[in-house]
């Protein structure tokens, strides 16, 4: 499969994580942390598995990446996540100094851009809409079955 951009290639890895979360009974959100064109963390929601409301895919990816890279800051990393981060995750990404966040579909109900648009690091950039339809459909299918 030849994707037209690195953003799409890494988002497909995040979608793989989201599908694994779905198979495990979790809300299907996946994340991948990339540092200098190298994947340093692959993560998915684990809130049900860990009985922890903070175990979002982004939080798991931050923890894995800081452990892998040996420091609490991630200034050369890009986070790819299938759904727009919530306020908690955006704040953690800001504290970790992640300079770029790329997400698939927006989260109109809980997304950080609605409630805390300044939560990311002040110099961070954010790109939305990468493989948006696939990311959105995964969430819609999950909640259609649950409700």
KOLNUMI-455521 format. One record per residue: x, z, y of N, C-alpha, C in turn. Coordinates in steps of 0.2 Angstrom, whole numbers, padded with zeros to 4 digits, always signed. Example, Ala and Ser with C-alpha at 12.3 -4.5 7.8 and 13.67 -1.06 7.14 Angstrom:
// KOLNUMI-455521
+0066+0039-0028+0062+0039-0022+0066+0039-0016
+0064+0035-0011+0068+0036-0005+0064+0039+0000
***
This chain:
// KOLNUMI-455521
+0004+0000-0006+0000+0000+0000+0004+0000+0006
+0003-0005+0011+0008-0005+0017+0003-0004+0023
+0004+0002+0025+0000+0004+0031+0004+0001+0037
+0000+0000+0043+0002-0003+0048+0006+0002+0053
+0006+0008+0052+0010+0013+0056+0013+0019+0052
+0018+0022+0054+0020+0028+0051+0014+0034+0052
+0010+0033+0057+0005+0038+0058+0000+0037+0052
-0002+0031+0050-0006+0030+0045-0003+0032+0038
+0003+0031+0037+0007+0033+0031+0006+0041+0030
+0008+0044+0035+0008+0052+0035+0001+0054+0034
-0004+0051+0038-0011+0053+0037-0014+0052+0030
-0011+0047+0027-0013+0046+0020-0011+0052+0015
-0005+0055+0017-0003+0060+0013-0007+0067+0015
-0009+0067+0021-0013+0073+0023-0020+0072+0019
-0023+0066+0019-0029+0065+0015-0028+0066+0008
-0022+0065+0005-0021+0067-0002-0022+0075-0003
-0019+0078+0002-0020+0086+0002-0027+0088+0003
-0031+0084+0007-0038+0086+0008-0042+0085+0002
-0040+0080-0002-0044+0078-0008-0042+0084-0013
-0036+0086-0013-0034+0091-0018-0038+0098-0016
-0039+0099-0009-0043+0105-0007-0050+0104-0010
-0053+0098-0009-0059+0097-0011-0060+0099-0019
-0055+0096-0023-0056+0097-0030-0055+0105-0032
-0052+0109-0027-0051+0116-0028-0057+0120-0025
-0062+0117-0022-0068+0120-0019-0067+0122-0012
-0062+0120-0009-0060+0122-0002-0063+0116+0003
-0064+0118+0009-0066+0113+0014-0060+0108+0014
-0062+0102+0013-0056+0096+0012-0052+0095+0019
-0048+0099+0021-0043+0097+0026-0036+0098+0024
-0032+0093+0025-0025+0093+0023-0021+0092+0029
-0015+0094+0028-0010+0093+0033-0003+0092+0030
+0001+0088+0034+0008+0087+0033+0012+0088+0039
+0018+0091+0038+0022+0092+0044+0028+0088+0042
+0030+0084+0047+0036+0079+0047+0041+0080+0052
+0047+0081+0050+0053+0082+0054+0058+0076+0053
+0059+0072+0059+0063+0067+0059+0062+0062+0053
+0056+0060+0052+0054+0055+0047+0055+0058+0040
+0055+0065+0039+0055+0068+0032+0049+0073+0032
+0046+0073+0027+0040+0077+0025+0043+0084+0024
+0042+0089+0028+0045+0096+0026+0039+0101+0024
+0033+0099+0024+0028+0103+0022+0021+0099+0020
+0018+0100+0015+0012+0097+0013+0007+0103+0012
+0001+0103+0015-0003+0109+0014-0010+0107+0014
-0014+0112+0012-0022+0111+0012-0025+0118+0014
-0031+0117+0015-0035+0123+0016-0035+0128+0010
-0034+0134+0011-0034+0139+0005-0038+0145+0007
-0043+0145+0011-0046+0150+0013-0050+0154+0008
-0053+0150+0003-0057+0152-0002-0052+0155-0008
-0047+0151-0009-0042+0153-0014-0039+0160-0013
-0037+0161-0006-0033+0167-0004-0038+0172-0001
-0044+0170-0001-0049+0175+0003-0046+0177+0009
-0044+0172+0013-0041+0173+0020-0043+0168+0025
-0047+0170+0030-0050+0166+0035-0044+0162+0039
-0038+0164+0039-0033+0161+0043-0029+0156+0039
-0031+0155+0032-0027+0151+0028-0029+0143+0029
-0029+0141+0035-0031+0134+0036-0025+0130+0034
-0026+0123+0033-0021+0119+0031-0015+0119+0037
-0017+0119+0043-0011+0119+0048-0007+0125+0048
-0010+0131+0047-0006+0137+0046-0002+0137+0040
-0004+0134+0035+0000+0134+0029+0006+0129+0030
+0005+0124+0033+0010+0119+0035+0015+0122+0040
+0013+0126+0044+0018+0129+0049+0022+0134+0045
+0019+0138+0041+0023+0143+0037+0028+0139+0032
+0026+0134+0029+0030+0131+0024+0036+0127+0028
+0034+0124+0034+0039+0121+0038+0045+0125+0041
+0042+0131+0043+0047+0136+0046+0052+0139+0041
+0049+0140+0035+0053+0142+0029+0058+0137+0027
+0056+0131+0026+0060+0125+0024+0066+0124+0029
+0064+0124+0036+0069+0123+0041+0073+0129+0043
+0071+0135+0042+0074+0141+0043+0074+0143+0050
+0068+0142+0054+0067+0145+0060+0060+0145+0062
+0058+0149+0067+0051+0150+0069+0049+0144+0074
+0053+0140+0076+0051+0135+0081+0052+0128+0077
+0047+0123+0079+0047+0117+0075+0047+0111+0081
+0052+0111+0085+0053+0107+0091+0054+0099+0089
+0055+0098+0083+0057+0091+0081+0052+0088+0076
+0046+0092+0076+0041+0090+0070+0035+0087+0073
+0031+0084+0069+0025+0081+0070+0020+0084+0065
+0014+0087+0067+0009+0089+0062+0004+0083+0061
+0003+0081+0055-0003+0077+0054-0008+0081+0050
-0014+0080+0053-0020+0084+0050-0026+0080+0050
-0030+0081+0045-0036+0076+0044-0041+0078+0049
-0042+0084+0051-0047+0086+0056-0044+0089+0062
-0046+0088+0068-0044+0091+0074-0043+0099+0073
-0037+0102+0075-0036+0109+0074-0041+0113+0078
-0043+0119+0075-0047+0124+0078-0042+0127+0083
-0045+0132+0087-0042+0136+0092-0036+0140+0089
-0037+0143+0084-0032+0147+0081-0026+0143+0079
-0027+0137+0076-0022+0133+0073-0018+0130+0079
-0022+0128+0084-0019+0125+0090-0014+0130+0093
-0017+0136+0094-0012+0141+0097-0006+0143+0093
-0007+0143+0086-0001+0143+0082+0004+0138+0082
+0001+0131+0083+0006+0126+0084+0009+0126+0091
+0006+0129+0096+0009+0130+0102+0015+0135+0102
+0013+0141+0098+0019+0146+0098+0024+0143+0094
+0023+0139+0089+0029+0136+0085+0032+0130+0089
+0030+0128+0094+0032+0123+0099+0032+0116+0095
+0027+0115+0092+0026+0108+0089+0025+0103+0094
+0029+0098+0095+0028+0093+0101+0023+0088+0100
+0021+0087+0094+0016+0082+0093+0011+0083+0087
+0004+0083+0088-0001+0084+0084-0005+0077+0083
-0005+0075+0077-0009+0069+0075-0015+0071+0071
-0021+0069+0073-0027+0071+0068-0031+0065+0067
-0035+0066+0061-0039+0060+0059-0046+0060+0063
-0050+0065+0062-0057+0065+0065-0057+0071+0070
-0061+0070+0075-0062+0076+0080-0067+0081+0076
-0067+0087+0079-0071+0093+0076-0075+0095+0082
-0081+0092+0083-0085+0093+0089-0087+0101+0090
-0088+0104+0084-0091+0111+0084-0085+0116+0085
-0079+0115+0082-0074+0120+0082-0067+0118+0085
-0067+0112+0087-0060+0109+0089-0057+0112+0095
-0051+0112+0095-0047+0116+0101-0049+0112+0107
-0049+0105+0107-0050+0102+0113-0056+0104+0117
-0061+0106+0114-0067+0108+0117-0067+0115+0120
-0064+0120+0116-0064+0127+0118-0057+0129+0121
-0051+0126+0120-0045+0128+0122-0040+0122+0123
-0042+0118+0127-0038+0112+0127-0030+0113+0129
-0029+0119+0132-0022+0120+0134-0018+0124+0128
-0021+0125+0123-0018+0129+0117-0011+0127+0114
-0011+0120+0114-0004+0117+0112+0001+0119+0116
+0007+0118+0114+0013+0118+0119+0012+0114+0125
+0014+0116+0131+0013+0112+0137+0016+0105+0137
+0021+0104+0133+0024+0097+0133+0021+0093+0127
+0017+0096+0123+0015+0093+0117+0010+0087+0118
+0010+0082+0114+0006+0076+0114+0001+0077+0108
-0005+0074+0109-0010+0074+0104-0013+0067+0103
-0013+0065+0097-0016+0058+0095-0022+0059+0090
-0027+0057+0092-0033+0057+0087-0035+0051+0085
-0039+0051+0080-0042+0044+0077-0038+0040+0072
-0033+0043+0069-0029+0040+0064-0033+0041+0057
-0035+0035+0055-0039+0035+0048-0045+0039+0049
-0048+0039+0055-0054+0043+0057-0060+0042+0052
-0061+0036+0050-0067+0035+0046-0066+0039+0039
-0061+0038+0036-0059+0041+0030-0059+0049+0030
-0056+0051+0036-0056+0059+0037-0063+0061+0038
-0067+0058+0042-0074+0060+0043-0078+0060+0037
-0078+0055+0033-0082+0054+0027-0081+0059+0022
-0074+0061+0021-0073+0066+0017-0076+0073+0019
-0076+0074+0025-0080+0081+0027-0087+0080+0027
-0090+0074+0029-0097+0073+0028-0100+0074+0021
-0096+0071+0016-0098+0071+0009-0098+0078+0007
-0092+0082+0009-0092+0089+0007-0098+0093+0009
-0099+0093+0015-0105+0097+0018-0112+0094+0016
-0112+0088+0014-0119+0086+0012-0120+0089+0005
-0115+0090+0001-0116+0093-0006-0117+0100-0005
-0114+0104+0000-0114+0111+0001-0121+0113+0004
-0124+0109+0008-0130+0111+0011-0136+0108+0008
***
